[in-house]
Amino acid sequence: MPRVEPKAAPPSIAKSSGKMAIASLVSRITGFLWKLMLVWAVGTGVENDSFNIANTLPNVVFELLLGGVLSSVVVPLMVRSQDDPDGGAAYTQRMLTVGLTVLAVGTVIAVAAAPALTSLYTEQGGHANSALTNAFARLLLPEIFFYGVFALLSAILNAKHIFGPTAWAPVMNNVVVIATLGLFMLMPGKISTDPVRMSDPKLLVLGIGVTLGIAVQAALLVPPLLRTGFRFKWRWGVDKRMKEFGGLALWILGYVAVSQVGLTVNTRVLTSGDAGGVTIYSNAWLLFQLPYGVIGVSLLTAIMPRLSRNAADGDVRKVVADLSYGSRISTVMLVPIAAVLTVVGGSIGVALFSGGANSAAEAGRLGEALAISSFGLLPYALVMLQLRVFYAMKDARTPTLIMVVMTAVKIPLLYLCPVLLDARDIVLGAMLVNSLTFVVGAIMGQVWLWVRLGNLRSKRVLGVILFTVVASGLGVAAAVAAGWLVPGGGGRATVWVKLILQGLVGLAVSFGVLAALKVEELAPATKRFTRLVKGRRRHAE
């Protein structure tokens, strides 16, 4: 009998997500740094609002074309295609052929229609500069194609359990943008806003440099893909798997379209308030996503291939185990961070964003927006995890229906913000509404999964949530007490001292209590920290 080589076991979720968390942390920090540099360079006024609206468009169009489909459906289907006689090579080639064609055509159309696209996001009579937004959009919309290439290649690598290159490539994107902003700040003068000129050197440097960063990010995935032995060739035609992909894709396009309706209303409400609302919201959202980006995204990326395999095998027990594990890890890691953010949010805004062209008052408003919305961090992570479970089971309809309900809740609340709040506080209301929407989505997703899968091991998850809330409450109390030790006044240096002291004390107490309670889900992080400390001690000796 011929010898059958056993398949190599995939790396553990904890190990894979831990490695990606480091790369994601570096990526988020460098990404945050260039956002900071942009605020220092142009403030939080019209120029930054115009850039942020234009820089949102490539993501929106990409999501409408393929983004939601690629991140949600492609990995599960590629995992299933690995059972084909050719290991899924033909399916992958067809996927790339269709994807690259759609992206190229969509990018050309989007650049041509830039003014029409920007008009969707600017309120008539609002504070955004339409001409400047259009100019930025023409330079930034080519990012659509490169975002798509990156997503396609990432999906192929992740299906093969290769996560490192996709995690580190965004860091190089951020490095390119940081270098661009450094050059931008060294150039004399300001971007001309009246009139707006496409030949403006500072406008060209900023727009082309940011787009170049996305192109570099996509190009970096080509060498690791070639090392897997994969070779691309144009392969046209539709087979059974592509038909299956098309059916799922239609529901996901519906999901993306509904979510973009909510985003459009959100942006229009923000532009109806004080100037800088879009920029404050954008940066507060960036800070809000930082903990999730390091922990949640790394966990989802590592868990998705395994979850897809278990769903393909019809092993409901293992699917529930993956969902429960992801929920518990997210709870233990994110709730203490969210709790401490409610205390230090204002200090974060002033410490990081005041200076240069931005005032301390505007920076403080950004910090308030972060603090008021931080309770939505865990619900957001749970919604993202729940959606991945549905997609792994080849159910794209349910996530779309959940998004419809979330958007139906979100839009009326957003329109209440200008009615109930001052123009200056509209951005605070928008961030609060955003987090409330995730709470609704998380509850709906959990109930729907319970109906589909039965017992979700909810008692264990609720127990972890209870322990974590108690520990986080003690951490918040300790952080508030630590803040009393720092005298008022003293400017930005004092704010930094207060931020560091409250952050360290709050997190140390929260995670310390969890460790004392011997919460099992904290074990991977504590073991890694212990190994790191022991390694440094041996090195010092």
C-alpha positions as CSV (number, residue, x, y, z in Angstrom):
1,M,0.0,0.0,0.0
2,P,1.3,3.5,-0.8
3,R,2.3,5.5,2.2
4,V,-0.1,8.4,2.9
5,E,1.5,11.5,4.4
6,P,-0.7,13.1,7.0
7,K,-1.7,16.7,6.5
8,A,0.2,19.1,8.7
9,A,-2.0,20.5,11.4
10,P,-2.8,24.2,11.1
11,P,-1.1,26.5,13.6
12,S,-3.1,27.1,16.8
13,I,-5.4,30.1,16.9
14,A,-3.7,31.6,20.0
15,K,-0.2,31.3,18.4
16,S,-1.3,32.7,15.0
17,S,-3.3,35.6,16.4
18,G,-0.5,36.4,18.9
19,K,2.0,36.8,16.1
20,M,-0.4,38.9,14.0
21,A,-1.3,41.0,17.0
22,I,2.3,42.3,17.1
23,A,2.2,43.2,13.4
24,S,-1.2,44.7,13.8
25,L,-0.1,46.8,16.8
26,V,2.8,48.2,14.8
27,S,0.5,48.8,11.8
28,R,-2.1,50.6,14.0
29,I,0.6,52.7,15.7
30,T,2.2,53.8,12.4
31,G,-1.2,54.4,10.9
32,F,-2.2,56.5,13.9
33,L,1.1,58.4,13.6
34,W,0.3,59.6,10.1
35,K,-3.2,60.6,11.1
36,L,-1.6,62.6,13.9
37,M,0.9,64.2,11.4
38,L,-2.0,65.2,9.2
39,V,-3.7,67.0,12.0
40,W,-0.5,68.7,13.0
41,A,0.0,69.7,9.3
42,V,-3.4,71.1,8.5
43,G,-5.5,71.1,11.7
44,T,-9.0,69.7,12.0
45,G,-10.6,72.2,9.7
46,V,-11.9,72.2,6.1
47,E,-8.7,70.9,4.6
48,N,-8.6,67.8,6.8
49,D,-12.4,67.2,6.4
50,S,-12.0,67.4,2.6
51,F,-9.2,64.9,2.7
52,N,-11.0,62.5,5.0
53,I,-14.2,62.5,2.9
54,A,-12.2,61.9,-0.3
55,N,-10.0,59.2,1.4
56,T,-13.2,57.4,2.5
57,L,-14.5,57.1,-1.0
58,P,-11.9,54.4,-2.2
59,N,-12.9,52.3,0.7
60,V,-16.6,52.8,0.0
61,V,-16.4,52.0,-3.7
62,F,-14.1,49.1,-3.0
63,E,-16.5,47.6,-0.5
64,L,-19.4,48.0,-3.0
65,L,-17.4,46.3,-5.7
66,L,-15.7,43.4,-3.9
67,G,-14.4,44.4,-0.5
68,G,-17.2,42.9,1.6
69,V,-17.3,39.8,-0.6
70,L,-13.6,39.2,-0.4
71,S,-13.3,39.6,3.4
72,S,-16.4,37.5,4.1
73,V,-16.8,34.8,1.5
74,V,-13.6,34.2,-0.4
75,V,-11.6,32.6,2.5
76,P,-14.4,30.0,3.3
77,L,-14.8,29.1,-0.3
78,M,-11.1,28.8,-0.9
79,V,-10.7,26.5,2.1
80,R,-13.4,24.3,0.6
81,S,-11.8,24.4,-2.9
82,Q,-8.6,22.9,-1.4
83,D,-10.4,19.6,-1.5
84,D,-10.5,19.8,-5.4
85,P,-8.1,17.5,-7.3
86,D,-5.9,20.6,-8.2
87,G,-5.9,21.9,-4.7
88,G,-8.2,24.8,-5.7
89,A,-5.7,26.3,-8.2
90,A,-8.3,26.7,-11.0
91,Y,-10.9,28.2,-8.7
92,T,-8.3,30.7,-7.4
93,Q,-7.3,31.7,-10.9
94,R,-10.9,32.3,-11.9
95,M,-11.5,34.4,-8.7
96,L,-8.4,36.5,-9.5
97,T,-9.5,37.0,-13.1
98,V,-13.0,38.2,-12.2
99,G,-11.7,40.3,-9.3
100,L,-9.0,42.1,-11.2
101,T,-11.4,42.8,-14.1
102,V,-14.1,44.2,-11.9
103,L,-11.6,46.3,-9.9
104,A,-10.0,47.8,-13.0
105,V,-13.3,48.8,-14.6
106,G,-14.8,50.1,-11.3
107,T,-11.7,52.2,-10.6
108,V,-11.9,54.0,-14.0
109,I,-15.6,54.7,-13.6
110,A,-15.1,55.9,-10.0
111,V,-12.4,58.4,-11.0
112,A,-14.6,59.7,-13.8
113,A,-17.6,60.1,-11.4
114,A,-15.6,61.7,-8.5
115,P,-17.8,64.9,-8.2
116,A,-21.0,62.8,-8.1
117,L,-19.5,60.5,-5.4
118,T,-18.3,63.4,-3.2
119,S,-21.7,65.1,-3.4
120,L,-23.2,62.2,-1.5
121,Y,-21.1,62.9,1.5
122,T,-21.3,66.7,1.8
123,E,-24.4,68.5,3.1
124,Q,-25.6,71.4,1.0
125,G,-24.6,74.6,2.8
126,G,-22.3,72.6,5.2
127,H,-18.7,73.4,6.0
128,A,-16.9,71.0,3.7
129,N,-15.1,72.4,0.6
130,S,-16.6,70.6,-2.4
131,A,-13.9,71.6,-4.9
132,L,-11.1,70.5,-2.6
133,T,-12.8,67.2,-1.8
134,N,-13.2,66.6,-5.6
135,A,-9.5,67.3,-6.2
136,F,-8.4,64.9,-3.5
137,A,-10.9,62.3,-4.7
138,R,-9.4,62.2,-8.2
139,L,-6.0,61.5,-6.7
140,L,-7.1,59.0,-4.1
141,L,-9.8,56.9,-5.9
142,P,-7.1,54.9,-7.8
143,E,-6.5,53.2,-4.4
144,I,-9.6,51.1,-5.2
145,F,-7.7,48.9,-7.5
146,F,-4.8,48.4,-5.1
147,Y,-7.1,47.8,-2.1
148,G,-8.7,45.0,-4.2
149,V,-5.4,43.4,-5.2
150,F,-4.3,43.4,-1.5
151,A,-7.6,41.8,-0.4
152,L,-7.5,39.1,-3.1
153,L,-3.9,38.1,-2.4
154,S,-4.5,38.2,1.4
155,A,-7.5,35.9,1.0
156,I,-5.3,33.4,-0.9
157,L,-2.5,33.5,1.6
158,N,-4.8,33.3,4.6
159,A,-6.6,30.2,3.2
160,K,-3.1,28.6,3.1
161,H,-2.6,29.7,6.8
162,I,0.1,32.2,5.8
163,F,-0.7,35.3,7.9
164,G,2.6,37.2,8.4
165,P,3.0,39.1,5.0
166,T,-0.7,40.3,5.1
167,A,-0.2,41.5,8.7
168,W,3.1,43.4,8.0
169,A,2.4,44.9,4.5
170,P,0.1,47.7,5.9
171,V,3.1,48.8,8.0
172,M,5.0,49.7,4.8
173,N,2.0,51.5,3.5
174,N,2.1,53.7,6.7
175,V,5.8,54.2,6.3
176,V,5.3,55.6,2.8
177,V,2.5,57.9,3.9
178,I,4.6,59.1,6.9
179,A,7.4,60.0,4.5
180,T,4.9,61.7,2.2
181,L,3.6,63.8,5.1
182,G,7.1,64.6,6.2
183,L,7.8,66.0,2.7
184,F,4.4,67.8,2.8
185,M,5.2,69.6,6.0
186,L,8.6,70.7,4.7
187,M,7.1,72.3,1.6
188,P,6.3,76.0,2.0
189,G,2.8,77.5,2.0
190,K,-0.6,75.9,2.4
191,I,-3.0,74.0,0.1
192,S,-4.9,76.5,-1.9
193,T,-8.6,76.4,-1.0
194,D,-9.9,79.5,-3.0
195,P,-9.3,78.7,-5.7
196,V,-8.6,75.0,-5.7
197,R,-5.9,74.0,-8.2
198,M,-5.1,70.5,-9.3
199,S,-1.6,71.6,-10.1
200,D,-1.0,72.7,-6.4
201,P,2.2,70.9,-5.4
202,K,1.1,70.2,-1.8
203,L,-2.2,68.8,-3.0
204,L,-0.4,66.5,-5.5
205,V,2.2,65.3,-3.0
206,L,-0.5,64.4,-0.4
207,G,-2.9,62.7,-2.8
208,I,-0.3,60.8,-4.9
209,G,1.8,59.8,-1.8
210,V,-1.2,58.3,0.1
211,T,-2.2,56.3,-3.0
212,L,1.4,55.1,-3.5
213,G,1.3,53.7,0.0
214,I,-1.6,51.4,-0.9
215,A,0.1,50.3,-4.1
216,V,3.2,49.3,-2.1
217,Q,1.1,47.4,0.4
218,A,-0.4,45.3,-2.4
219,A,2.9,44.7,-4.2
220,L,4.5,43.3,-1.1
221,L,2.2,40.3,-1.2
222,V,3.3,39.1,-4.6
223,P,6.6,37.5,-3.5
224,P,5.2,35.4,-0.7
225,L,2.3,34.2,-2.9
226,L,4.9,33.1,-5.6
227,R,6.8,31.3,-2.9
228,T,3.8,29.1,-2.3
229,G,4.1,27.8,-5.8
230,F,0.9,29.5,-7.1
231,R,1.1,31.0,-10.6
232,F,-1.5,33.2,-12.0
233,K,-3.0,32.9,-15.5
234,W,-6.2,34.4,-16.9
235,R,-8.9,31.9,-16.6
236,W,-12.4,32.8,-17.8
237,G,-15.6,31.0,-17.5
238,V,-18.1,30.0,-14.7
239,D,-18.1,26.7,-12.9
240,K,-20.2,25.4,-10.0
241,R,-18.1,27.1,-7.4
242,M,-18.2,30.5,-9.1
243,K,-22.0,30.2,-9.3
244,E,-22.0,29.5,-5.5
245,F,-19.7,32.6,-5.1
246,G,-22.1,34.7,-7.1
247,G,-25.1,33.8,-5.0
248,L,-23.4,34.6,-1.8
249,A,-21.9,37.8,-3.3
250,L,-25.3,39.3,-4.1
251,W,-26.3,39.1,-0.4
252,I,-23.0,40.6,0.7
253,L,-23.3,43.4,-1.8
254,G,-26.7,44.1,-0.2
255,Y,-25.0,44.2,3.2
256,V,-22.4,46.6,2.0
257,A,-24.9,48.8,0.3
258,V,-27.1,49.1,3.4
259,S,-24.1,49.8,5.6
260,Q,-23.0,52.6,3.2
261,V,-26.4,54.2,3.4
262,G,-25.7,54.5,7.2
263,L,-22.2,55.8,6.5
264,T,-23.5,58.4,4.0
265,V,-26.1,59.7,6.5
266,N,-23.5,59.7,9.2
267,T,-21.1,61.9,7.1
268,R,-23.9,64.3,6.0
269,V,-25.0,64.8,9.6
270,L,-21.3,65.4,10.6
271,T,-20.8,68.0,7.9
272,S,-24.0,69.8,9.0
273,G,-22.3,70.6,12.4
274,D,-19.2,72.6,13.2
275,A,-16.2,72.4,10.8
276,G,-13.9,69.6,11.8
277,G,-16.6,67.1,12.7
278,V,-15.7,64.6,10.0
279,T,-12.0,64.7,11.1
280,I,-12.8,64.4,14.8
281,Y,-15.1,61.5,14.1
282,S,-12.5,59.8,11.8
283,N,-9.7,60.0,14.3
284,A,-11.9,59.0,17.3
285,W,-13.1,56.0,15.2
286,L,-9.4,55.2,14.4
287,L,-8.6,55.2,18.2
288,F,-11.8,53.2,18.9
289,Q,-10.7,50.5,16.5
290,L,-7.1,50.4,17.7
291,P,-7.6,47.7,20.4
292,Y,-9.9,45.8,18.1
293,G,-7.5,46.0,15.3
294,V,-4.7,44.5,17.4
295,I,-6.8,41.8,19.1
296,G,-10.0,41.3,17.2
297,V,-8.7,41.4,13.7
298,S,-5.8,39.1,14.5
299,L,-8.2,36.6,16.2
300,L,-10.6,36.7,13.3
301,T,-7.9,36.3,10.6
302,A,-6.5,33.3,12.5
303,I,-9.8,31.7,13.3
304,M,-11.5,32.1,9.9
305,P,-9.7,29.2,8.0
306,R,-10.4,26.8,10.9
307,L,-13.9,28.0,11.3
308,S,-14.5,27.5,7.6
309,R,-13.1,24.0,7.7
310,N,-15.3,23.0,10.6
311,A,-18.4,24.5,8.9
312,A,-17.5,22.7,5.7
313,D,-17.3,19.4,7.6
314,G,-20.7,20.1,9.2
315,D,-19.1,19.9,12.7
316,V,-21.5,22.2,14.6
317,R,-19.9,21.4,17.9
318,K,-16.5,22.7,16.8
319,V,-18.1,25.8,15.1
320,V,-19.8,26.6,18.5
321,A,-16.5,26.0,20.3
322,D,-14.7,28.5,17.9
323,L,-17.5,31.1,18.5
324,S,-17.4,30.7,22.2
325,Y,-13.6,30.9,22.3
326,G,-13.5,34.0,20.2
327,S,-16.2,35.7,22.3
328,R,-14.5,34.9,25.6
329,I,-11.0,36.1,24.4
330,S,-12.5,39.3,23.0
331,T,-14.3,39.9,26.3
332,V,-11.3,39.4,28.5
333,M,-9.0,41.6,26.4
334,L,-11.3,44.4,25.2
335,V,-13.6,45.2,28.1
336,P,-10.8,46.4,30.5
337,I,-9.5,48.5,27.7
338,A,-12.9,50.0,26.9
339,A,-13.5,50.7,30.6
340,V,-10.2,52.6,31.0
341,L,-10.8,54.5,27.8
342,T,-13.9,56.1,29.4
343,V,-11.6,57.6,32.0
344,V,-8.6,58.6,29.9
345,G,-10.4,59.4,26.6
346,G,-10.2,63.2,27.1
347,S,-6.6,63.1,28.0
348,I,-5.8,61.0,24.9
349,G,-7.3,63.6,22.7
350,V,-5.4,66.5,24.2
351,A,-2.1,64.6,24.6
352,L,-2.0,63.3,21.0
353,F,-3.9,65.8,18.9
354,S,-3.2,69.2,20.4
355,G,-0.3,71.2,18.9
356,G,0.6,72.5,15.5
357,A,-2.4,73.8,13.6
358,N,-4.8,72.1,16.1
359,S,-6.1,73.7,19.3
360,A,-6.3,72.0,22.7
361,A,-10.1,72.6,22.7
362,E,-10.6,70.7,19.4
363,A,-8.3,67.9,20.6
364,G,-10.3,67.6,23.8
365,R,-13.5,67.3,21.8
366,L,-11.9,64.4,20.0
367,G,-11.1,62.7,23.3
368,E,-14.6,63.2,24.5
369,A,-16.0,61.5,21.4
370,L,-13.7,58.5,22.1
371,A,-14.7,58.3,25.8
372,I,-18.4,58.5,25.1
373,S,-18.4,55.6,22.6
374,S,-15.9,53.2,24.2
375,F,-18.7,51.0,25.6
376,G,-19.3,49.8,22.0
377,L,-15.9,48.2,21.6
378,L,-16.9,44.7,22.7
379,P,-20.2,44.7,20.9
380,Y,-18.4,45.7,17.8
381,A,-15.9,42.9,18.1
382,L,-18.8,40.4,18.8
383,V,-20.7,41.5,15.7
384,M,-17.7,41.0,13.5
385,L,-17.1,37.5,14.9
386,Q,-20.8,36.5,14.6
387,L,-20.9,37.6,10.9
388,R,-17.8,35.4,10.2
389,V,-19.6,32.4,11.7
390,F,-22.6,33.0,9.3
391,Y,-20.3,33.4,6.3
392,A,-18.4,30.2,7.3
393,M,-21.7,28.4,7.1
394,K,-22.3,29.9,3.6
395,D,-25.1,32.1,5.0
396,A,-24.8,35.6,3.6
397,R,-28.5,36.4,3.9
398,T,-28.6,36.7,7.7
399,P,-25.8,39.2,8.1
400,T,-27.5,41.4,5.5
401,L,-30.8,41.3,7.5
402,I,-29.0,42.1,10.7
403,M,-27.3,45.1,9.0
404,V,-30.7,46.3,7.7
405,V,-32.0,46.4,11.3
406,M,-28.9,48.1,12.6
407,T,-29.1,50.8,10.0
408,A,-32.9,51.2,10.6
409,V,-32.0,51.9,14.2
410,K,-29.0,54.1,13.4
411,I,-30.4,56.6,10.8
412,P,-33.3,58.1,12.9
413,L,-30.9,58.5,15.9
414,L,-28.4,60.2,13.7
415,Y,-31.0,62.7,12.4
416,L,-31.9,63.4,16.0
417,C,-28.4,64.7,16.7
418,P,-28.7,68.0,14.9
419,V,-32.1,68.5,16.6
420,L,-31.1,67.8,20.1
421,L,-27.5,68.8,20.2
422,D,-25.5,72.0,19.5
423,A,-23.5,72.0,16.3
424,R,-20.3,71.5,18.3
425,D,-21.6,68.4,20.0
426,I,-23.1,66.6,16.9
427,V,-19.9,64.5,16.5
428,L,-20.3,63.3,20.1
429,G,-23.8,62.2,19.4
430,A,-22.8,60.4,16.2
431,M,-20.1,58.4,18.0
432,L,-22.6,57.5,20.7
433,V,-25.2,56.3,18.1
434,N,-22.5,54.3,16.4
435,S,-21.8,52.3,19.6
436,L,-25.5,51.8,20.4
437,T,-26.0,50.3,16.9
438,F,-23.3,47.7,17.6
439,V,-25.0,46.7,20.9
440,V,-28.2,46.1,18.9
441,G,-26.3,44.1,16.3
442,A,-24.5,41.9,18.9
443,I,-27.8,41.0,20.6
444,M,-29.4,40.2,17.3
445,G,-26.5,38.1,16.1
446,Q,-26.3,36.1,19.3
447,V,-30.1,35.3,19.3
448,W,-29.9,34.3,15.6
449,L,-27.0,32.0,16.1
450,W,-28.7,30.4,19.1
451,V,-31.7,29.7,16.8
452,R,-29.4,28.2,14.1
453,L,-26.9,26.3,16.2
454,G,-28.6,25.6,19.5
455,N,-26.5,25.7,22.7
456,L,-23.8,28.4,22.3
457,R,-22.1,27.7,25.6
458,S,-23.6,31.1,26.7
459,K,-23.3,30.4,30.4
460,R,-19.5,30.2,30.2
461,V,-19.4,33.4,28.1
462,L,-21.7,35.2,30.5
463,G,-19.5,34.1,33.4
464,V,-16.4,35.5,31.7
465,I,-18.3,38.7,31.0
466,L,-19.3,39.0,34.7
467,F,-15.8,38.5,36.0
468,T,-14.4,40.9,33.5
469,V,-16.9,43.6,34.3
470,V,-16.1,43.4,38.0
471,A,-12.3,43.5,37.3
472,S,-12.8,46.4,34.9
473,G,-14.9,48.3,37.4
474,L,-12.1,48.1,40.0
475,G,-9.7,49.2,37.3
476,V,-11.8,52.3,36.5
477,A,-12.0,53.1,40.2
478,A,-8.2,52.8,40.5
479,A,-7.6,54.9,37.4
480,V,-9.9,57.7,38.7
481,A,-8.1,57.6,42.1
482,A,-4.7,57.8,40.3
483,G,-5.9,60.9,38.4
484,W,-6.4,62.7,41.7
485,L,-2.7,62.5,42.4
486,V,-1.9,64.7,39.3
487,P,-2.3,68.4,40.0
488,G,-4.5,70.4,37.6
489,G,-3.0,72.8,35.0
490,G,0.5,72.5,33.7
491,G,-0.4,72.1,30.1
492,R,0.2,69.2,27.8
493,A,3.0,67.7,29.8
494,T,0.7,67.3,32.8
495,V,-1.9,65.7,30.5
496,W,0.6,63.1,29.4
497,V,1.6,62.3,33.0
498,K,-2.1,61.9,33.9
499,L,-2.8,59.7,30.8
500,I,0.1,57.4,31.4
501,L,-0.5,57.1,35.1
502,Q,-4.3,56.4,34.8
503,G,-3.9,54.1,31.9
504,L,-1.2,51.9,33.5
505,V,-3.0,51.8,36.9
506,G,-6.4,51.1,35.4
507,L,-5.2,48.3,33.1
508,A,-2.8,46.8,35.7
509,V,-5.6,46.5,38.3
510,S,-8.1,45.2,35.7
511,F,-5.9,42.5,34.3
512,G,-4.4,41.8,37.8
513,V,-7.8,41.0,39.2
514,L,-8.6,38.8,36.2
515,A,-5.3,36.9,36.8
516,A,-6.1,36.6,40.5
517,L,-9.5,35.1,39.6
518,K,-7.6,32.7,37.4
519,V,-9.7,33.5,34.3
520,E,-8.6,30.8,31.8
521,E,-9.0,33.0,28.7
522,L,-6.3,35.3,30.0
523,A,-3.7,32.5,30.0
524,P,-2.3,32.9,26.4
525,A,-1.5,36.5,27.1
526,T,0.0,35.9,30.6
527,K,2.1,33.0,29.4
528,R,3.5,35.1,26.5
529,F,4.3,37.9,28.9
530,T,5.9,35.6,31.4
531,R,8.1,34.0,28.6
532,L,9.1,37.5,27.4
533,V,10.1,38.6,31.0
534,K,12.1,35.3,31.6
535,G,13.8,35.7,28.3
536,R,15.0,39.2,29.1
537,R,16.2,38.1,32.5
538,R,18.3,35.3,31.0
539,H,19.6,37.7,28.4
540,A,20.6,40.2,31.1
541,E,22.4,37.5,33.1
